[in-house]
Amino acid sequence: MTPLYSPRFIRQFDNLPLEIQQKTRKQVEFLLRDIRHPSLRAKKYDEADDIWQARVDDHYRFYFRIDGDMYTLTSVRKHRD
């Protein structure tokens, strides 16, 4: 699979603390290898817009779409409890 980073994802990523940026990179690598990787806990987030959610850690999530053989990463942000 190939990643495509939206401008919003890049902007949000650049504003994250360095530690969260590193965790996000690691989790995206897991996504590219296997969407079923246990630490991702990837799931469909918005059925209507076909958006998926995956974990960065307990407090952050990233969101993406699956477009053929490409993951379009749309955002990364704090997770609401």
Backbone hydrogen bonds, N-H to C=O, Kabsch-Sander energy under -0.5 kcal/mol:
donor,donor_aa,acceptor,acceptor_aa,energy
2,T,69,D,-2.0
4,L,71,Y,-2.7
6,S,4,L,-0.6
6,S,73,L,-2.5
10,I,6,S,-2.4
11,R,7,P,-2.5
12,Q,8,R,-2.8
13,F,9,F,-3.1
14,D,10,I,-2.5
15,N,11,R,-0.9
15,N,12,Q,-0.6
16,L,13,F,-1.5
20,I,17,P,-0.5
21,Q,17,P,-2.2
22,Q,18,L,-2.4
23,K,19,E,-2.0
24,T,20,I,-2.6
25,R,21,Q,-2.5
26,K,22,Q,-2.1
27,Q,23,K,-2.5
28,V,24,T,-2.6
29,E,25,R,-2.1
30,F,26,K,-1.9
31,L,27,Q,-2.4
32,L,28,V,-2.5
33,R,29,E,-1.4
34,D,30,F,-3.2
37,H,34,D,-2.1
40,L,37,H,-1.5
41,R,37,H,-1.0
42,A,35,I,-0.5
43,K,53,Q,-2.1
45,Y,51,I,-2.9
46,D,51,I,-2.3
50,D,46,D,-0.9
51,I,46,D,-2.0
52,W,64,F,-3.6
53,Q,43,K,-2.8
54,A,62,F,-2.4
55,R,40,L,-2.9
56,V,57,D,-0.6
56,V,60,Y,-2.5
57,D,60,Y,-1.5
61,R,77,R,-2.7
62,F,54,A,-2.6
63,Y,75,S,-3.0
64,F,52,W,-2.0
65,R,72,T,-2.1
67,D,65,R,-0.6
67,D,70,M,-3.2
68,G,66,I,-0.6
70,M,67,D,-1.3
71,Y,2,T,-2.9
72,T,65,R,-2.4
72,T,70,M,-0.6
73,L,4,L,-2.6
73,L,71,Y,-0.8
74,T,63,Y,-2.2
74,T,72,T,-0.6
75,S,63,Y,-1.3
77,R,61,R,-2.5
79,H,59,H,-3.7
